[in-house]
Amino acid sequence: MNKNKTKTIVILGMMTALLLLFSFTPIGTIPVGPLSITLNIIPIAIAAIALGPVGGLVIGSVFGILSFLQCFGIGIPSGMGATLVSINPVLAFIQRFVPRALDGLLIGLIHKELSKKIGGKASFITGFCSAFFNTAFFMSTLVLLFGKTDYVQGLFEKFGQQYTFTGTILFICAFVGINAVVEMVTSTIISGGVGAALYGAHILPIEKD
């Protein structure tokens, strides 16, 4: 049991350190217009693969906090985040934190169930879901919490869409575009590869006493 606790602490520590590296250096963020291609979703996926929903939730929450700090220029600055904070800092925190925490929790649950049936192959699906959920939740909360603000309405107009259900779906797809596709492919390959390697090395699954 102590061995398992040590593994858990080590994995959480490594993924937190990786998130800090990604958040405070240009390594983890590739700016593209108002959005950016981020590698921060990969540590969340790996934590979810290795430690299940609790691990995913913890590292997802760390990412959420770091993402909110970026709104204040701490780490890699976020222009969108700074604008949202100026509009409503409480809603900005929710929009930055909740999607990442929820992402980690859900992909942990997904991997936990899938790994019982397909083993290490579940890691690739988990990596894909990490990127997909992160984008879906982030954009959904943006529209839900800030959709009626002049800032987001201006973004809708920029992409030639109206604030309707169909218009919102088209806006999200146009807004994230290739960014989301690249993130999904990258997260699927890297997270899946790491997960498969951990299973191959018999580090996973971590036995529970």
Summary of the structure (lengths in Angstrom):
residues: 209
radius of gyration: 17.4
end to end distance: 5.9
largest distance: 57.2
contacts: 730
relative contact order: 0.14
helix: 80%
strand: 4%
